[in-house]
Amino acid sequence: MTADSLTKALAAAEIHCVERGEKLTPVRKRVLELVLEADGPVKAYDLLEALKPGPGSAKPPTVYRALDFLMTAGLVHKVEALNAFVGCSHAHDDGGAELFICSTCGSVEERHGAPEPINAPAGFMIQRSVVEHFGQCANCRPA
């Protein structure tokens, strides 16, 4: 991600949070920044290490609370199978996300998911929906 696109993404996240009546605190913003800067999925303890320099170093609960907030706000996704996090490329107010995970290089690409699963149990209220697909990306797939 370029510095310009990172600045724009963080500004959009700030606006998104204000519109939801929530606050993107400095710690939440820094965690989001680290996730967005990462070349691929990033684990919570890698984020913790990146936050350690400086006074009042972050503790694991701080990072997990920030990640929980960012997931609830739709700003990051947890790649469940990898126990890692990726930045969200767009809002998911109208549906879930589909993550395409390359088993060879580890890249994760996000796409919009269906607004609602067609086979959800009656009365089930979905709070978060992420579908993970594993395979090989175009760069890794043999010709």
C-alpha positions in Angstrom: 0.0 0.0 0.0 1.4 3.4 -0.9 1.7 6.2 1.7 -1.0 8.1 -0.1 -3.5 5.2 -0.2 -2.7 4.4 3.5 -3.5 8.0 4.4 -6.7 7.9 2.5 -7.7 4.5 4.0 -7.0 5.8 7.6 -9.1 9.0 6.9 -11.9 6.9 5.5 -11.8 4.6 8.6 -12.0 7.7 10.8 -15.1 8.9 9.0 -16.6 5.4 9.0 -16.2 5.3 12.8 -17.6 8.8 13.4 -20.6 7.8 11.2 -21.1 4.8 13.5 -20.9 6.9 16.6 -17.6 5.3 17.6 -14.1 6.5 18.1 -10.9 5.4 16.3 -8.6 5.8 19.2 -4.8 6.3 18.6 -4.1 2.6 19.5 -7.0 1.4 17.2 -5.7 3.6 14.4 -2.1 2.4 14.8 -3.2 -1.3 14.8 -5.3 -0.6 11.7 -2.3 1.2 10.1 0.0 -1.8 10.8 -2.5 -4.3 9.3 -2.9 -2.1 6.2 0.9 -1.8 5.8 1.5 -5.5 6.1 2.3 -7.4 2.8 -0.2 -10.1 3.8 -2.1 -11.5 6.8 -0.6 -10.4 10.1 -0.8 -12.2 13.4 -1.8 -10.4 16.6 1.6 -11.0 18.3 3.4 -9.5 15.3 1.2 -6.4 15.8 2.1 -6.5 19.5 5.8 -6.6 18.7 5.4 -3.6 16.3 3.7 -1.6 19.0 6.3 -2.4 21.7 8.8 0.4 21.0 8.1 3.4 23.1 6.7 4.2 26.5 3.7 2.3 27.8 4.1 -0.7 25.5 0.9 -2.4 24.5 -0.1 -5.6 26.2 -1.9 -8.5 24.4 -5.4 -7.5 25.6 -4.9 -4.0 24.1 -4.1 -5.5 20.7 -7.0 -8.0 20.8 -9.5 -5.3 22.0 -8.3 -3.0 19.1 -8.7 -5.9 16.6 -12.1 -6.8 18.0 -13.2 -3.2 17.5 -11.7 -3.0 14.0 -13.5 -6.3 13.0 -16.8 -5.1 14.4 -16.4 -1.8 12.5 -15.7 -3.7 9.3 -12.2 -2.4 8.9 -10.3 -5.7 9.2 -11.1 -9.3 8.7 -9.8 -12.2 10.6 -8.5 -15.0 8.4 -9.7 -17.8 10.8 -7.7 -20.6 9.3 -4.5 -18.6 9.6 -5.4 -16.9 12.9 -4.2 -13.6 11.2 -5.8 -10.3 10.1 -6.1 -8.4 6.8 -7.4 -5.0 6.1 -10.8 -4.7 4.6 -10.9 -3.1 1.2 -14.5 -2.0 1.4 -17.5 -1.7 3.8 -19.6 -4.8 4.4 -22.8 -3.3 5.6 -24.8 -5.2 3.0 -23.1 -8.6 3.2 -20.1 -10.6 4.2 -16.6 -11.1 2.8 -15.1 -13.8 0.8 -11.4 -14.3 1.3 -9.4 -16.2 -1.4 -6.2 -17.5 0.3 -3.3 -18.8 -1.8 -1.9 -22.0 -0.3 1.4 -21.4 -2.0 2.4 -17.7 -1.4 -0.1 -16.9 1.5 -1.7 -13.9 -0.3 -5.2 -13.1 0.6 -7.6 -11.3 -1.7 -11.0 -10.1 -0.6 -14.3 -10.0 -2.5 -17.8 -9.1 -1.5 -19.8 -12.0 -0.2 -23.5 -12.7 -0.6 -25.8 -10.3 1.4 -27.3 -13.3 3.3 -26.6 -17.0 3.2 -29.5 -18.9 1.5 -29.5 -21.7 4.0 -29.3 -19.9 7.4 -31.5 -21.4 10.1 -34.8 -19.7 10.7 -34.4 -16.9 13.3 -30.6 -16.9 13.2 -29.1 -13.4 13.3 -25.7 -13.2 11.6 -23.3 -10.9 13.3 -20.2 -11.4 11.1 -19.7 -13.5 8.0 -16.5 -14.4 6.3 -16.0 -17.3 3.8 -12.5 -18.6 3.2 -11.5 -20.3 0.0 -8.1 -22.0 -0.4 -6.3 -22.6 -3.6 -3.6 -21.0 -5.8 -3.6 -17.4 -7.0 -2.9 -16.6 -10.6 0.8 -15.9 -9.9 1.4 -19.3 -8.2 -0.8 -21.6 -10.4 1.1 -23.7 -12.8 0.6 -22.7 -16.5 
